[in-house]
Amino acid sequence: MENQDALLVLARARLPDALFRHLLAAHAEPAAALAAARHGAGLPLACREALARPCPRRLDADRAWLDKPGRRLLAWNSPDYPALLRRTPWPPALLFLHGDPSLLWHPQVALVGSRRPSPAGRQRAHDFAANLAGAGWAVTSGLAEGIDAAAHAGALAVGGRTLAVVGTGLDQAYPPGHAALMARIAAEGLVLGEHPPGTPAIASHFPSRNRVVAGLSLATVVLEAALRSGALISARLAAEAGREVFALPGSVDNPVARGCHRLIREGATLVESPDQVIEALEPLAASLADDLRSALGAADTAARDAPGQPAGRSAGGQPGDSANHKRLWSALGHDPTPLDELVRRTGLTVAELSSMLLVMELDGRVVADNGRFARHP
């Protein structure tokens, strides 16, 4: 509890992200990072006061929010922090989560675009998301009006995975009319953001939210965007992080297609269908799965290298023989089990379990349903 409280106090102090990350990296425990921050010089007065005299009422409210099921606070130096986001130039120091944290480690595609799309653009966003989610990808977007909402709805419509990155506290739906959609995503997918509960909609938070959308995803697809669209910020940030950027062309008479045309002129890949996105990203997804296998030892090396053996299985057709993999396999049954219960049964971290479960799902050994996992029947 001491370390969680320390993270909450640091979050409320609004430290510069680079300093916040440095403090977490330089100290073994968040409580030590907080003590160091309190003795630091050069911070703005408001930061120093928030660190020295945290508001008890706010701290109690933050604790109460986190104590409810499905909610979590994830620090930048945690092993569960998503690797793709960590590799960007600007990872948030903290993430507030509501929903299934394993989705942070699932291959994601960001679908972004105008808040006021054409009817055809809205339908394309829904259809793209449904096709991508149906093919096993997680669809990530920003819960905004227009393209974002259509993308989330499309993924949910086929029982797929979706993540909503918000620019407010996770107890604040923005726009307010998306409260039901936000609640459904929290129940069936994941809602996340870097701001403490109670944080209202502030204009400057939304461009910074876009860096999280882009940083979590292997690629960003811009479906419709005007020349001064926030979606173009997402595309630029994705390119800066070394990720793929795709754009759909539209009519030259459509003002919300001109941003896409500009991206294509500047080097974004022109796509006309979700299958083209899937085809382009399959090698990246395979590489990511291989990285996860290698990093976590989720598959026995000899079995992986044996001709004709699918990665992640032993020669006998069972999952790989590492100790952690065996522990997970023993913890799994034929009844769907939530990730938190698997953490308890195995003693492994969310990141380790998420990566191994992804490999096992790709290999057809595990089925996933709304954040619950079971052996394939």
C-alpha positions, 0 to 999 in steps of 0.5 A, a space after each residue: 500500500 505504501 508504494 501504491 500511495 507513493 505512485 498516486 502522490 507522484 501522479 497528482 504532483 504532475 511531474 514532468 514525464 522524463 523526471 518521473 521516469 528517472 525517479 522510478 528507474 533510479 529507485 527500487 521502490 516508489 516510496 523511495 522515488 517519492 522521498 527523492 522527489 520531495 528533496 529535489 530542487 528546481 521543481 515548480 512550486 505547485 509540484 513541490 506543494 503536492 509532493 509535500 502535502 498530498 490531499 488526503 481526500 484525493 488520496 482516499 478517492 484514488 485508493 477507493 477507485 483502485 480497490 474496485 475489481 479490474 482496476 490497476 496502476 502500472 508504473 513505467 519500471 514494472 515488468 508488466 509495462 507494455 514493451 512496445 510503449 516502453 520503446 517509444 521516445 515518450 512512454 508515460 510514467 504511469 498507466 491507470 488500467 480498467 479491464 483486461 491488462 493482458 491486452 497491453 501485450 496483444 498485437 494491436 492496430 490503431 484505427 484513428 480519424 476524424 471526429 466528424 467523418 462522412 457516413 462512408 468513413 464511419 462505416 469503413 472504420 466499423 468494417 475495418 475494425 471488425 475485420 481486424 478483430 476477427 483476424 485476431 488483432 486488437 483494435 486500439 483507438 481514443 474513444 472520441 466521436 466519429 472514427 474512434 467510436 466506430 472502430 471500438 464498436 466494430 471490434 466489439 460487434 464481432 467479440 474482438 479485442 479493443 483498447 480505449 486510450 483516454 485523455 481524462 481520468 478513467 472515471 470520466 467519460 468523454 464525450 459524456 455520451 460515450 459512457 456506455 461504450 466506455 463501460 462496455 470496453 472496460 468489461 470486454 476489453 481495456 480502458 487506459 490512460 495516464 491521468 488520475 481519477 477525476 481528471 476532466 477533459 483538458 484540451 492539451 491531454 488529447 494530443 498526448 493521449 495520441 502518443 499512447 495510442 500510437 506507441 501501443 500499436 504495431 501500426 496506425 491506420 488513418 481512415 479519414 482526416 482533415 488537414 488539421 486533424 488530431 489523427 495526423 498527430 497520431 500518424 506522426 507519432 507512430 512514424 517517430 516511434 518507427 511504426 507503420 502508418 497506413 492511410 485510406 484515400 478518398 474523394 478529392 472533394 471530401 475535406 476529411 480525406 485531404 489529411 489522408 492524401 497528405 499522409 500518402 504524399 509524405 510516404 504513408 502506405 496507401 491501403 484500401 482494405 483491412 486485408 492489405 493491412 493484415 498482410 503487411 503486418 503479419 511478418 511483424 506479428 510473427 516477429 513479435 511472437 518470436 521475441 516473446 518466446 525468446 524473451 520469456 523462454 515460453 518454448 523449448 528451443 529444441 522443439 522450436 527449431 525442430 523441422 515441422 514443429 509449430 513454435 511453442 510446442 514440444 515434439 509431443 505436441 504439448 506446450 514448450 517445456 520451460 518451467 514457467 510454461 509448465 506452471 502456466 499449463 498446469 494452472 489452466 483448465 477447461 473452465 475459463 479462468 481470469 488473468 488475476 487468478 492465473 497470476 495467483 496460481 502461478 506466481 508469474 507477472 501479468 507480462 509473463 503470463 500475457 506473452 505466454 498466453 498469446 503464444 499458446 493462443 497463436 499455437 491453438 492450445 488456448 482459447 481466450 474469451 473476455 479476459 478469461 483463458 482455458 485450454 483449447 477443447 
